[in-house]
């Protein structure tokens, strides 16, 4: 097999630089649109990781192209974002799902596509909003630290679910919650200070696991 037969579709969840830091032989491509996975297979990729993919303004990666790709003896691994969603739907067809987000979709504890949706700069792929799955992790941390109780967590979760995905962030959530008297201004300050020192980026953690799984399958380590 050629040294460049291992392709990763990534962007806002994990930068290409971060992916290649795991293994420099990886070929990084932007978030996938419909047809990209199949085209990668047709041009020589035998191992493909689907992390990020578009879905809002262009056609998303289809189930059929992934199934056809797998049937052409290509290994397809998914997790973190669009990859987690598609893997939860297609693992019975041979797609390999990785990470907590994949398992949550698979088990049905989360269901909506917008759980993983983010806005991002189209030139740099830098996220400009926060995915709902990450905010869920942050809220869990706050409960565990006794900064909020479960009732307040549920109210905050209800607020953020009602936001358009491009408008989601912890800061925006806290401002709305303060206006609605769900939390006080002092509590919002305490929450922001606490989360400033915490890593709740579940999508990035899962994306790294996808890369490590792909590298292990391809290169045996």
N, C-alpha and C positions, 0 to 999 in steps of 0.2 A: 504494500500500500504506500501511496505517496505520503510525504510528510505534511502535506497541506490538505488532508482529507477530513479534518476535524473542524467543523464550523460552528460558531456560536452567534446567535442572534440576541443582542443585548443593547442596553442604552441607559435609561434612567435608573434601573434597578442595580446595575453594576457596570462601571465604565469598562471600555475595552482595555484600558491600561491596567485595571485591577484584574481583569480576566487573564490577560497575557502574563501578568506577574505570577500566576499559578503555573502556567506553562507557555513558553514563548512560541511553541509550534501551533497554537490555536489560531484560527482565522476568524477575526471578529467582523460581524456585519451589523448594520443598524437594526432597530426593531422591525420585525418581519411584517410584511403585508401579504395578502393572498397570493399564492404562487411562489413565494420566496423559498419555502422549505423544499418544495418539489424541484425548483430550479437548481438549488444547491446540490441536491442528490444527482440530478442529471448532468451536472458539471464536475462530478467527482467526489463529492462529500460522502463518506461512508459512516460518519459519526456526526450527529447534529444535536446541538443543545438549543432548545427554544426557551428563552427567558422572557424577553420583551417582544411585544407585537402591537401593532396599531389596531384600533377597532372602532374609533369614533368617526373620523372623517374619511377613512378609506376601508376597503373590504378587508376583514380580518382573515388570518390564516384559517383555512377550512379544515374540517374533520377529514374530508375525502383526500386532500392532498397529503395529510399526515399518514393516513392509512395506506395510501398508494406508495408513499415513501418507505414505510416499514416493510411493505410487501416486496419492495425491490431490494431487500436485504440491507437496509440502512438502519442503524441504531439511532433512535430518537429519544432524547432525554428532555424532560420538561420540569419546570418549577418556578417559584417566585412570583410570576405575574401571569401573562397570557399562557406561559408554559405550564403553570400549575393548573390553570383552568382546563386547558386542552388535555393534559395528562390525566386529570380526574375523570374526564369523559372517555378517554381512549386507552386507558391502561389495559382494558380487556382485549384490546387489539394489538398489544405489544409495546405501546409507548411506556417509557420508564418514568414514573413520577418520583420527585425528590422534594423533601422539605415539609415543614409544618403547614404551609399554606396549601400545598397539594393535598395533604392529609385532611385538612379542614374542609376543602371542597369535596373530597372523596367521601367523607363521613357525613356531609350535609350540615355541619355546624355553621358554615357560611355558604351562600348560594349565589349572590348577585355578582355580575361581572364587575360592577363598580367598586367592589371591595379592594381590587388591586389597581384601579385606574388612577393615573396621575397626569397632570399637565407637565410638559417639559419643553425646554428650549430646543427647537428643531435643528439648531446648528451644533450645540454642545451636548444635547441630551440631558442636561442638568435639570432635575425635577424642580418645578415651581409650585407644586402642591404636595400634600401628604396623603398617601393612600390610606383608606379606611382600616386595612389590616394592621398597619403600623400604629394608628391611633388606638385601636383596640388593645395593643400591647402596652402602650403608654398608660391607658386607663387601668389596666390590670396592675401595673407597677404602682400606681397611685393608691389603689385599694390595699395592696400588699404593704405599702408604707404607712397606711392608716391616715393618709392625707384626705381621702374621700371615703364615703361608705358605698355600699353596693347600690343603694337607691340613687345617690348622686351620679354614680357611674352610669346607671341605666338612663338617667335623664340626659347626661352629656352624650351618650351614644345615640340617643334619639335625635338630639340636635344635629350631630354631625351626619347622621344618615339622611337627614332632610336637606343637607347642603348639596349643591352641584359639585361634582368631583373636582372641578378646577378651583373651587373656592375653599377646599378643605386644608386646614392646618391647625396645629394645636393653638396657636395664637388667636386665630379667627374664632375657633370654638370657644375659647375662654372669654373673649369679648362678648359673644352672643350670650353665653351662660351668665355672665355678670349682668348684662342688660335685663335678662329674664329672671334675675334674682335666684338663680340656681346655686351660684356661689357668690361670695363677697369679693371685693377688690383685693383684700388681703390674702384671701385663699388663692386667687388667681396668681398673685405674685409668688406665693409659696410653691404653687404647682410649677410655674415657669422656672423658678430657681432649682427645683428638684430635678426636673426633666432636662435641664441644661447640661447636667452631668451624667445623663443616662443614655444608653444606646438602645433604642426601641425600633431600629430599622430591620424588621423581620424580613422584608423583601431582599435586602442586601445579603443577609445571612443565608437565606435559602438559595439565592443566586450563586453564592460561593460554593454551596454544597452541590449545586448542579454542575458547576465547572469541575469540581474535584471528582465527582462521579464520572463525568465524561472522560476526564483524563485517565482515571483508573481503568475504565472500560477500554479505552483506546491504547494506552501505553502501559497498562499493567502496574500502575503504582498510585 
